[in-house]
Structures are given as structure tokens and as C-alpha cells.
Amino acid sequence: MSEPLVIIGNGMAAARLADELSKRALGKYAVAVIGDEPRLAYNRVLLSSMLAGDVTPSDLELKPARWWRDHGVTLSYGRAAVAVDLDRRNVRLADGRIVPFGKLVFATGSQAIRLNIPGAGLDGVHTFRDTSDVEGLLRLAAGKKRVVVIGGGLLGLEAAYGLVKAGAEVLLVHLMDRLMERQLDAPAAALLKRLVEVKGITVRLETNTAKILGEHAVEAVEFTDGSRVDADAVIFAAGIRPNAELARQAGIAVNRGIVVGDDLQTSVEGVYAIGECAEHRGICYGLVEPAYEQARELAAVLARGRGAYTGSVVATNLKVSGINVFSAGDYLGAEGGETLELRDDRLGTYKKLVVSDHRLTGAVLIGDTEHALWYLRLIRSGERVAAIRSSLMFGPLDYERRAA
């Protein structure tokens, strides 16, 4: 008889785990997926494309309903899990239903951080995290509203671009001295800022929000330097927080996220965590690729009792505000690596490669990201690049000719 395996969360990590289990352990588990959003699992990476009008909600679905049925997965979406009883090995849902499990996986993702400032609860204050957020932002844009986006990371830039493209007037404010400071060095961020402003987004750096003004709804935003701007809406895009409270209440070890080992198991035997809610070796990854890698390794653990996740080389390879952006590895050269740079402001392109001990250890690309995946493979493999150093900046063609 198949062992009941319950996955709490119906996002990208859960969908990938279900897919991997169907390939490695079909029939071994009776898989049940529980999610609080009232729809099938979808691709959150495409939310900005939905906001910009480039894709429809149906384009976001990762798997059609038929796939889940054909692979024997029981879906309970639109039903939040509210409690986990580790002694009785069951999950209680908001509607009172009890779901038993033999093994349990937390794939609960994360939530947008709302700044604790006056006015944060006013009508017109939004986040940018799911399809319902996008629907609200589309209504704002349709009304040609003035919107302040707080946060100059990936989410903030994507929200700003989607809103501008949909017709809103957007000011993006960021606390740090450059955009996407966790993924880009200063020259790359400066170029990205210029390209973003060409798209119609006004950017203010080193700007701290003091309060949101209005009696019942947003009317203006005031900053700590005393300046203010009129606004009809505010978008919080200043970071995410792992959804770990359900695990914490159950007595599972939690730091910033749900603590897991290399086997993705939590402090409780037979209970696992993957994706944005998981903390592995002190790191909570807020990106899709590490979640997929964790899902793959956990499927190996569940299928064969073997598998080890040792961490991910963090990489960003996306179209940010309509601009191709890639970064991976030690892109700052913090470990004493040698840097190679190529920049063309007229074309809006920037390339920086970091080489350390004859190996590619980091890369940043703006505009031209054609060879991004090749650079990522070199970084992850640790392959020596001394023989191709002179042509490394120009991609794999010379490398492939030599290899042949």
C-alpha cells in the first residue's frame, strides 16, 4: 500500500517535487498537495509578464489539472493548512478536514514584507507576490494612478515596469545606493538604472520611507529627509519572509526559515522542507532554481533513501524591467579574483567575469546575456579556463573549437 505523503504548499517547489516523484517513485507514495491559493500551481516568475499584459493567467499554470489526476496526486487548493499534529501525524485544514501523513513536506514559500511604518494599513497599500496582487495592480494601472514602489530589488523593478507598461505613473524608491545590490556590482547597477529610467520609471536611491499619508486611503508618501510625493497607491517590494510559522507552532526547529540538513529533513524525522521556506546551512534561498534543486534531491531521498543537497550557486538570469540581466557566483570578486570587463554604454551592455585560480568564479551581464548559461556551467563545474582566458569574454565558440 502506498505511504501517504503530504506536501503543504502548492507553488513551484511543490509542483517540481510532485513531478520528480512521478519519475522516481511512482506508486510508492499517495501524494496529497495542500495549498491556500484558489488555483493550480503557477509560475510566479511570470507575474510581472502578466502585469505587463504579455501573458494571461492561464499561461502561468505549471501543470494542467489532468496531469495531477493522471499522476495520482490529490489536490486540495483553496484550503489552508492551519495546524500540524506530529504525534498523530496529520494536518488540519481551515475547513476542519484532517489529512493524515506518513511523510510530510513543507513547501510553504514566503510572503512579502510589509514595512512597519505609519500608514501601512491604508487602502491602496499593496504587495506584489501572487495573482491576486497582480489583479489589484492592474486596476490601479487602468486608472492611470500615481504609484510609489518601495524596493529596488527584482520584485520592485518588475512591479514598476509592469505598472508603467500598463499605464501608471511610477516612482521607485530604494534604501540602498544601487539597484539589485544583492545581484549586481556598482557599474552594472548604474547601467540598469539608466536603462530602467528610459522605460519611464523614476528612480530615487538612498531614500528611506518614513510614512504613508492619507485619512483612509493613500494620498502621499513622506521620506525621512522630509520630502514627500503625491501618490494614489504604494507597493511594498522590499523583501520576503519565509512562511515558517506553521512549522514553528508544530515544534519543528526554525531560525529564519525551517531548518533542514543535507537530506532536506527538518528536526523531526520524516518531515522535510524545500524552497523559500527552508533554511539550509544558514541560507534561505529566495530564487526558483535552488528550490528546484532541493526538490530533485528530496525526490531522490524519498525514492531511494539517498540524496544530498549541498547548497546552490546562486544565479539570476532574468529579464528585469524588459532588460536582460544575469549574475552568478562571486560577481564582486570578493575572494581576490581577477576581473575582466567589457562595457558599451551606447548599446546598453556590460560584461564582467571574475577569474580566480584559473577558474571562472563569478559573472555579471547586462543587456547581452546570450552566453549566460555557458558561464553558469563553468562556474558550477569549477573547470579550468586558463586555455581560453583570452576569448572567455566572447563566449563558447572558441572553447568548442578547441575541444573539437
N, C-alpha and C positions, 0 to 999 in steps of 0.2 A: 504494500500500500504506500502511496506517495506521502512523504512527510510534508505537513503544512508549513509553507514559508510565506511570511507576510512582509511586504515592503510598505513602509509608511512614507508616502510621498509619491506624487505622480508627475514628476518632472523629467528632465533629460537624463539624470543619473539613473532613476528607476527604470525608465524605458530601455536604456542601454543594458542594464543588468538583466532585465527580462529577456532581451534579445540574446545576450551572451549565454544565459542559462538554457535557452531553447536550442542552442547549438551544442552545448557541452553536457547538459544533464537533462535532456528532455524526458519527462516521465518520472524523474527522481523526486521532484517536488510538486506539490499542489500550490501554485503561486497565486497569491492574492495581493493586489495593489490597491492601496487606500490613498485617496487624495482629496483635499478640501476644495480645490478649484472645480467648478461645474463643467468640465470639458476634458477631452482626451489630452494626453501628454503632448506638449508642443515645444517648438524650438524658440527659446527666449532670445536667442541671438538675433532673430528676425523681427523682434518687437519694433526696433527703430525703422525697419523697412515697412512694417505695417503702418507706423505713424506717418511715414513719408508718403504713403499711398502706393508703394511699389509692389506690395503683396497683399493678399486678402487673408482673413483669419483662417480659412481652410488650408491655405498654403503653409501654415505653421505646423500643422499636425505631423508628428513624427511617425505614427503608425495609424492606419485606418482601423476602425472598430473590428472589422473582420479579422485582421491579423491577431488581435488579442484573443478573439474567440478560437481561431484555428490553432493557436498555440497553448490553449488550455489555461489562459490567465484569467482569473476572476477580477474584474474591475469594479471598484466602488469609488467613483469620483463624485464630488459634491458632498462628501461626507467626511468631516474632520475627525481625526483620532484625538481623543481627549484624555486618555489615560492608558498606561501600560502596567499590567499586573505581572511582575516577573515570577512570582510564586505560582500563580495559576496559569501562567504562560498564555495570556490573552490580551487583546487590545479592545478597549471600549470606545465606540464611536459616539458622535454627538447625538445621533438619533436613538441611542440606547442599545444598539446592536453590539453583541460580543463576538469577536473574531479570534479563535484560538490559533496558536502558532507553535511549531516545533523550533523553528529558527526565525529570527526577526532581523530586518534591516531598516535602519533609519536612513532615509534619503529625503530629508525634510527641507533641504535647501537653506535659503537665507531670506532675510527681509530687509527692506530699505531702512536706513537710519533716519529718523526724524530729529532734527536739531531741537534741543531743549531751549528754545528762545521764546520770548513773548510773542503771541500771535500765531504760534504754530498750529493752533486748533481752529483757526478761522476757515470759513468757507472759501474755497479757491486755493487751498494748500494741498498739493498732490505729491505722490511719489511716482516712480517710473520703474515698475517691477513686473507687472503682469498685463494680460489683455484688457482687464477692466480699467487699469490705469490708462492704457492707450486710448480706449474709447472716450474717457473723460478728457484727455488731452486733445483729441480730435475735435471735440465740441468747442474747446477753447479756441483752437486754431480757426475753426469755421467762423467764429465771431470776431476774428481779427484782433484778438486780445493782446495786451502787453504782458509778457511773461518774464519773470526772473527765474533763471535756473541756477540753483546753488550747487556747485560741484563741477570741477573741470577734469574729472576722470572720464573713463569710457562712457559710463551711463549718462553723465551730464552732457557730454558732447553729442551723443546720439539723440538724446531728448531735444536738445537745442536745434539740431539740424532738422529733425523730423517736424518740429513745430514751425520753423522758418519756411520749410518747403510747403507746409500745409497752410501757410498764410499768416502766422503770428509774428509779432514784433518781439524779438528775444534779446535779453541781456543775460550773459553767462558770467557769474562771479565765482572766483576760486581763491581759496585761502593761501595757496602756495604761490611760489614765484614763477611757476611754469605749468602748462597743461600736462596731464598724464605723467606726473613726476615719477610714478612707480614703474613706468614702462619706457620713458624717453629721457635722453640726455638733453642738456640745455639747447644746443643748436637744433636738434630735431623738434623739440617743443616750440622753439621760436618760429620755425618754418611752419609747423602745424597751425600755430596761432594766426599767422598771416593768411594761410590758405583758408582757415575757418572763417576769418573775417571777410574774405572775398565772397563767401557764401551768404553773407548778410547777417551773421551773428556778431553782436557787440560783445567783446571780452574785457573783463576787468580782473586783473591778477592781484594777489596780495590784498584781497578785500575780504573783510570779516563781517558777517551779517549780525547786527545787533538785535533787531526786532522786525516783526511784520506788523504793519499798521492797518487799522480798519475797525469799524464798530462791530459788524457781523461778518463781513467778507473782506478779502484783501483789497486794500486801496493803495498801499505804498510799502516800500521796503527801506529800512534805515540801516546804515552801516556804522561800524564802530568809529570811523573817522568823522561822523556827524553828517555825512552826505546822505541823501535819500533819492529814490526814484519812484515815480508813479508806476503802479502795476495792478493788473486785474487778477493775476494768479502767480503762485510760487511753486516751483518744482524742487523737491529735495532729491538730490542725486549725489549725496556726499558720503556714500559708502554703504556697506551692507553688514548685517549681523547674523551669524549662524542661528538657525532655528533649533536650539538645543534644549529648550525648557521642558519639553515632554520627556526627554531622556533624563534630565536632571531630577524631575519630580519622581521618576521611577527608581531613582537611586543609582543611576549609571554615572560614572565619572565624567565630569565636564569641566573644561577650563574655558577658553573662549569658544571652542566647539566641543563636540563629543569626541573624547579621547579614544584613539584606536592605535593598535600595533601594526606591524607589517602584514599581518594576516587580516587586517581591517576589522578585527574583533574588538569590541569595547571591553570594559572592565567586567562584563558579565558574559559567561560562556554561552555561545550560540546566538549572541546578539551583536550585530555589526552596524557600521555606519560608513557611508560613502558620500562624496560630493561636497557641496558647500557647507554642510552641517558638520562635517568630520574634521578633526584636528589630528594630523599625523606628524609625529616628531616636532611638535610645537608649531606647525604651519596649518592654517586654514586656507585652502586654495579657493579663490573666487572665480575660477575660469572653468570652461567646459572640458577642455582636454584632460586635465588631471582627474576630473570626475569620471570620464570615460575610461581612463587608465585604471582607476580604482575599481570600476565596475568589471572590467576584464579580469583583474586579478582576483576579485572576490568570487567571480563565477568559477575560476579555477579552484579556489579554496573549497567552495561548496560542491563542486563536481567531483574533485579528486582528493580533497583534503590537503592539496599542495598549492602553493602560490605565495608570492611575496611582493608586496608593494614597497619599494624603497624610496619613493618620492618622485617628483616630476621636475623636469626642466621647464620652468615657466616660460611660455611663449604667447605673444599676442600677434595674431595675423588676421586683421580685420579691415573692413572699410569703415573708417571713422569719419562721420560727417561727410560722406562721399569721397573721402581721401584714403588711399591705401596706406596702411600703417603696419609695420612688423617690428617686433623686438623679441629677443630671446637671450637667455643666459646672462653672463656678466657684461651687459652692454655699457656699463660705466668704466670698465677697465679697472675696477677696484682692487683686483688681485695683482696689479703690476703688469698687466698685459700691454702689448704694443698695439696702437690703434692705427687703422688705415681709414682714410676718409675721402669721399668724393661728393661734391656738392654743386648743384646747378640751380641757383635761385630763379632763373628765368623759366626753367622747366618745372620748378617746384619739386625737385628731387634731392634726396640726401641719403648717403650710404655711409655707415660706419661699421667696420669689422674690428673685433678685438682678438688678437692672436697671443697666446701665452704658451710657452714651452712647445712651440711649433704646432699648436692645435688651435682651432677656432673655438673660442670660449664665449663669444657674445656677438650680437649684431643688432643694428637699428637701421631700418629702411623706411623712408617716407616717399610716397609717390610711386616709385618703381619697385614693386615687390615681386617681380617675376621669378626671381631665384630664391625666394624666402624659404620654401620647403627644403631646398638643397642645403642652404646654410643651416637650417634647423637639424637636418640629418647629421651634418658634420659636427655640430655642437654636441648632439646627444651621443654620437658614436665615439667621440674623442679621437678620431682618425687624424694622423699627422698630415699637415698641409704644407710642409716646407717645400716640396717639389712644385707646388702650384701657387706659391705665395704671390708671385709677380702678376698672375692673372686672376687671383681669387676674387677681386672686386668685380670682375666681368662675368662671373657665373660659371657653370659647369662644362661649357663646351670644350675648353682646352683640357680640362681634367678628364673628360670622357675620351678625348682623342688619345691622350697619353695612356689611359687604362686599356684602350683597344690595342 
